[in-house]
Amino acid sequence: IAGITQAPTSQILAAGRRMTLRCTQDMRHNAMYWYRQDLGLGLRLIHYSNTAGTTGKGEVPDGYSVSRANTDDFPLTLASAVPSQTSVYFCASSVGLAGESNEQFFGPGTRLTVL
Amino acid sequence: GQNIDQPTEMTATEGAIVQINCTYQTSGFNGLFWYQQHAGEAPTFLSYNVLDGLEEKGRFSSFLSRSKGYSYLLLKELQMKDSASYLCAATDSNYQLIWGAGTKLIIKP
């Protein structure tokens, strides 16, 4: 593993199903993030974790949950998928907080379609 | 409220110079990032400005005016590979980033 990986690359999901998007980084970064990117909109923060064992809500957290049991992994779960959650999901990580000048490194993204 | 504004799309000619503007309004602003995103790919870091003024990095430069809530990204000697979206992002009071919708830059031969 080099950098950040995400799985799956893409997924088509029936509405109402539960889905977990996986994210793993090997850079020993403290902070991790989940964003969604929709056409015409900027990246929107779903949830974040400033350090292992802590998580926080971003701009659009409803319908999503996260956990940060260790430094490397930051899974995102959709408890009951709805069509409005169709999007491209990016996981990112940084050494420290973005507000302290730390650049974020992004995974390749997961393209999720909810029908 | 918090807001980031940047043009939706710009067109420029190969070899020319283009300036992409960004205005921002966030609580607890500390600094401003620029990222590049090629179609179908992840964003990658270009620059970070925390102090007023121009930061030069090869063909790319970024400028910040904290008093005006304004930044720009300057791309010189444009190449076809510079065709991409350019994302402006400003820090907020929660130490997170607020992102603009991105500027799609189209380079013509």
Boltz contact constraints between the chains, C-beta under 6 A:
constraints:
  - contact:
      token1: [A, 41]
      token2: [B, 101]
      max_distance: 6.0
  - contact:
      token1: [A, 42]
      token2: [B, 99]
      max_distance: 6.0
  - contact:
      token1: [A, 42]
      token2: [B, 100]
      max_distance: 6.0
  - contact:
      token1: [A, 42]
      token2: [B, 101]
      max_distance: 6.0
  - contact:
      token1: [A, 43]
      token2: [B, 99]
      max_distance: 6.0
  - contact:
      token1: [A, 45]
      token2: [B, 96]
      max_distance: 6.0
  - contact:
      token1: [A, 97]
      token2: [B, 95]
      max_distance: 6.0
  - contact:
      token1: [A, 98]
      token2: [B, 91]
      max_distance: 6.0
  - contact:
      token1: [A, 98]
      token2: [B, 96]
      max_distance: 6.0
  - contact:
      token1: [A, 98]
      token2: [B, 97]
      max_distance: 6.0
  - contact:
      token1: [A, 99]
      token2: [B, 30]
      max_distance: 6.0
  - contact:
      token1: [A, 99]
      token2: [B, 91]
      max_distance: 6.0
  - contact:
      token1: [A, 99]
      token2: [B, 95]
      max_distance: 6.0
  - contact:
      token1: [A, 101]
      token2: [B, 31]
      max_distance: 6.0
  - contact:
      token1: [A, 101]
      token2: [B, 48]
      max_distance: 6.0
  - contact:
      token1: [A, 103]
      token2: [B, 45]
      max_distance: 6.0
  - contact:
      token1: [A, 106]
      token2: [B, 42]
      max_distance: 6.0
  - contact:
      token1: [A, 106]
      token2: [B, 43]
      max_distance: 6.0
  - contact:
      token1: [A, 108]
      token2: [B, 42]
      max_distance: 6.0
  - contact:
      token1: [A, 109]
      token2: [B, 42]
      max_distance: 6.0
